[in-house]
Amino acid sequence: MEQRLHFLTLATPDLDAARRFYRDGLGWKPALDVPGEIIFFQIAPGLMLGLFDAEKYDRDLLREHTTTGVSGLTLSHNVADRESVEATLSAFEAAGGTILKPAQESAFGGVYHGHAADPNGVIWEIAHNPDWSIDEAGAVSL
């Protein structure tokens, strides 16, 4: 198997809240939006984020409806500087997200970061690491 990922799909208990947060609140442009089912956003070259209605997610997996949301997962968005960490967290909150951890120095490796959750509890880390870079194509250099 090639070391590659094309879709990251998250079971979403409230698809309408996700749509309002990402599309209306953050201004993201859907690549495909099927009301009541799934919404896709192109989040990086070759990578789509799918927010899939949790009941339909379970049906697709041929199991009883048991999924209540995402846990044990953090999506990370790296920004150019410390001020952008705070500005991005503010944008998340203004869009209807919840700040879980205000911007601060990390206990790990000189990172300045904070955490926020979308309306369905998906946790995002907003971070600035001066030792990492991201080129215009979105490739990360550690």
N, C-alpha and C positions, 0 to 999 in steps of 0.2 A: 504494500500500500504506500502511495506517495505521502510524504509529510506535507499535507495541505488540508485546509478547511475552507469550504465555500459558503456554508450556511450555519449560523448559530441561531437555533430556534428555542425560544423560551415559552413555556406554558404560562398563560396570562389569565388570571381569574376575571379581570375586567378589561376587555379589549377596548371598549370605548374610552375608558380612563387613560389607557396607554396611548391611544390615538390623540386624545386632547393634549397629553403631556408632550409627546415627541413631535407631533405634527404642528399642533396649534401653539403650544407653549415654547418649545425650543426651535421651531421653524424648520424641522427636518422635512425633506421631500420624500414621500413614499415612492418606492419603485413599483409596488403593487399593493392595493388595498382591497381586500374582499370583506366587506362589512359582515360582522357576526362570525368570522372565521379566522382571518390572518391578515397581518400587515407586514410588509417587508420594507426595510430601509437598506440602501447600499451604504455601508459604514466604512469600507476600505476597499482598495482595489482587489477585486475577486472575493469579497466577503460581504454577505448579506446578514442582517439581523432580522429574524422573523419573530414576531410576537403572535402566538397562536392561542386562540381561545382554549382554555384549559380543558373544558369538557370535550371539545373536538380533538384536542391533543391526545387525551386518553383513548378516545374512540379509535384514533389512527393507530394507537399501540395495541388495540384489541384487549383493553383492560377496563375494569370498572372505573368510574369517575372517582379518582382519589387524589389527583394533583390539585394542590391548593396554591401553588406558586413556586418560585425559585428559592432555593436555599443553598448555602455552602458555595456560592459563586459570587465573584466580584468582577465587574467590567471596569476596565481602567482606561481613562482618557488622559493622556499626557499633554501638557501645555508648555509654552515657551518660557514662562517666568512665574515667579511667586504671585504677582498681582493677578495673573490670569487664573490661578487656582481660585482665589477669592471671588473673582468676577464670574467664573463658571459656576461655582457653588451658588452664588446669588441668583444666576439665571435658572438653575435647577429649582431653587426654592420659589422663585417668581412663577415658574411654569406649573407649580403644584407639587413639587417634590418635597422631601423632608431631609433636613440636614441631620446626619447621624453623628458626625464628628467634624467640628469646625476646622478650618485650615490651620495647620500647625506642623511643627517639625516632627518627622517620623522617628520612631525608635530604631529604624533600619536604614542605614546607609546614606544619610544626608538628604533624604527626600522631603520636600515640603508638600503636604497633601491634606485632603479632607475627604469625607465620605458623605454621600447623599443617596437616598432611595427614591425611586420613581413611585407613582401611586400604587403599583402592584408589589412593592417591596424589593424590586431589583436594585441591588446595591452597586453604585458607581464610585470608584475612587477617582478623584481629580488630583493630578499630581504634577509636580515639576521636579525633575531630577537633573541637576546640572551636568551629570556625567553621561547622560543618554542623549541621543539626538534622533530626530525623526526627519527624513528627507521629504521633499515635495510629493513623492509618490507614496508616502506613508510607511516606508521601510524604517524599522527601528534599529539603531546601532547601539549595542550595549557596551 
